C-alpha cells in the first residue's frame, strides 16, 4: 500500500430507512475504492448524516434520480 488516510464524509439520506446500514455501505465502498484506485489504507473513516429527506419529498423533487455530491 502507498499510504494511509483519515476521512470524514457527510451524506444526505432518504428517510425512513436503515441509516446505520446505509452509512456502513458508504464506509465499505469508500474504503474499497481508495484501496483499489489509490493503493491507500483507510485508518479512520467517519460517515455522518448531514440531512435526512422524506422519501416522498426526494421523489417529488428529483423524480427517480438520486443526488450525489
Residue pairs with C-beta under 8 A, 6 or more apart in sequence:
1 35
1 39
1 40
1 41
2 38
2 39
2 40
3 38
3 39
3 40
3 41
4 40
4 41
4 42
4 43
5 34
5 40
5 41
5 42
5 43
6 42
6 43
6 44
6 45
7 30
7 42
7 44
7 45
7 46
8 45
8 46
8 48
9 26
9 30
9 45
9 46
9 47
9 48
10 47
10 48
10 49
10 50
11 22
11 23
11 26
11 47
11 48
11 49
11 50
12 49
12 50
12 51
12 52
12 53
12 67
12 69
13 19
13 22
13 49
13 51
13 52
13 53
14 52
14 53
14 54
14 55
14 58
15 52
15 53
15 54
15 55
16 55
17 55
19 49
19 52
23 47
23 49
26 47
27 45
27 47
30 42
30 45
31 42
31 45
34 40
34 41
34 42
35 41
35 42
58 67
